[in-house]
Amino acid sequence: MSTQWDDTTWQKEFLDMKAHKTEVVRLLLEGPRGFRDAWQLGSLHEEYKRLKKRKDELQQQ
């Protein structure tokens, strides 16, 4: 299995899942500009995975 480093579909889906601050929207749409942004983007991706898992579990019930 290979990693798709340029896959940004999760970012677009995450924008629709909840309300975000303008800085977070910029980060999700434009990508990281430095180490701090990259770290925050990784954190947002983990939050996305938790929300996605919860959403999928509720849909199965």
Secondary structure as the mmCIF struct_conf table of DSSP 4:
data_model
#
loop_
_struct_conf.conf_type_id
_struct_conf.id
_struct_conf.beg_label_comp_id
_struct_conf.beg_label_asym_id
_struct_conf.beg_label_seq_id
_struct_conf.end_label_comp_id
_struct_conf.end_label_asym_id
_struct_conf.end_label_seq_id
TURN_TY1_P TURN_TY1_P1 TRP A 5 ASP A 6
HELX_RH_AL_P HELX_RH_AL_P1 THR A 9 MET A 17
BEND BEND1 LYS A 18 LYS A 18
HELX_RH_AL_P HELX_RH_AL_P2 THR A 22 GLU A 30
BEND BEND2 ARG A 33 GLY A 34
HELX_RH_AL_P HELX_RH_AL_P3 PHE A 35 GLN A 60
#
